[in-house]
């Protein structure tokens, strides 16, 4: 175990909560002590749900440990059924209750409640939230699916598909389902079932009546889909339609399985227009770092490189179950994969790479703000502001539009950069103020300022000093780091003349010029970058 102030995933019973909350007429009885009762907070405050999640806790206290805690669970289960009358009941233990080994699954089955009881064995100290959600959905499907259900003859009807994987507390899952349902309708495909989101146990019983499955979120639905393939012989569409190119591939895969013409759903694209615009010229080559769940990161990396012309300099995921897929994607982009659930390791990677845009989770938003780097959120876990009131999908053609707007918005556009450069000498627009959309009290990623050196400008024209004119302290994670390593050659100080000359370089190549000069100075063993060093580096890399 590890003490931390942030975790990308909760324990597996949180995943079970997400599945239970997403469904209809299902209730989850959780053997848990006081203090583990945070489901209401997760789903009503963060996700902005209008009703409480269907979760009942036994809420035993310390003084109850000397008594029969098993009786507490049985009483809670009976009361939950009598009050809510669910079509099916999930039972399990939280990470703390797992230690007392009361076996809630066995007790619930022995009670012979008048509804299906689905026991959940979720090892809290070996697995995490997404695995718990996947296992819960798998157990629900395996228990409730009618093995005799089969698709009706195709004559006279449209093909039918199951949309599998969306849950409560998922990143834009609600809007993704709406967008993909519309897209399938344009193709001439009916949605037979969406699960877990919005499905009841009676709906799950008919899951085998669909012609094929569409796996929208592999982290949640992959285990259940594999069982459906084996049990019902249903084929699966596995392309995740995030981005214009992936959506076109998704349409082609659906059309091939359904035996229909895909032309009706192929949308027109603004990519030809975009590629001729001034902004595309400015944004091409922007260095981007991605981190989140593997599905969203892999899809976003394709959009970043192939559709917006960004350069992927780093990508990683926190869910180790999909490490193989992430490593394959990293090899495709020629970068080192980062597979970790330690946010400090992610922060170190961002500091080392110094990207111009970070695409990540809520934690990467915090990290990027501290480092004064533009950021957009692409993956759970997220906070309340990323459960918007508006329609904002990530999938389909409309999702591609949302991605474009969301990613471009935090960047300083070309005309704005030119204006800031023209009025640099004005006190309102000086480099000391930086871009208006970035945090002003955050730490500087440039090493010379982190050590309290002279003022210097960031690649985008913004300074790295707090409003009071005093450089903020560097980010350190341990006492050893607090003392700081000796400065590397070339990073100690830019001379004022060299800084002024650097500002004359056009903004869209200024960052590259700075990095090349610092690399050249380090290779030459120089501790100060002078005007001559800048010219020598230019000549060196021009060969």
Secondary structure, 3 states (H helix, E strand, C coil): CCCCCCCCCCCHHHHHHHHHHHCECEEEEEECECCCCCHHHHHHHHCCCCCCCCEEECCECHHHHHCCHHHHHHHHHHHHHHHHCCCEEEEEECCCHHHHCCCHHHHHHHCCCCCEEEECCCCCCCCCHHHHHHHHHHHHHHHHCCCCCCCCCCCCCCEEEEEECCCCCCCCHHHHHHHHHHHHHHHCEEEEEEECCCCEHHHHHCHHHCCEEEECCHHHHHHHHHHHHHHHCCEEECCCCCCHHHHHHHHHHHHHHHCCCCHHHCCCCCHHHHHCCHHHHHHCCCEEEEEECHHHHHHHHHHHHHHCCCEEEEEEECCHHHHHHHHHHHHHHCCCEEECCCHHHHHHHHHHHCCCEEEECHHHHHHHHHHCCCEEECCCCCCHHHCCCCCCCCCHHHHHHHHHHHHHHCCCCHHHHHHHHHCCCCCCCCCCCCCCCCCCCCCCCCHHHHCCCCCCECCCCCECCCCCCCCCCCCCCCHHHHHCCCCCCCCCEECHHHHHHHHCCCHHHHHHHHHHHHHHHHHHCCCEECHHHHHHHHHHHCC
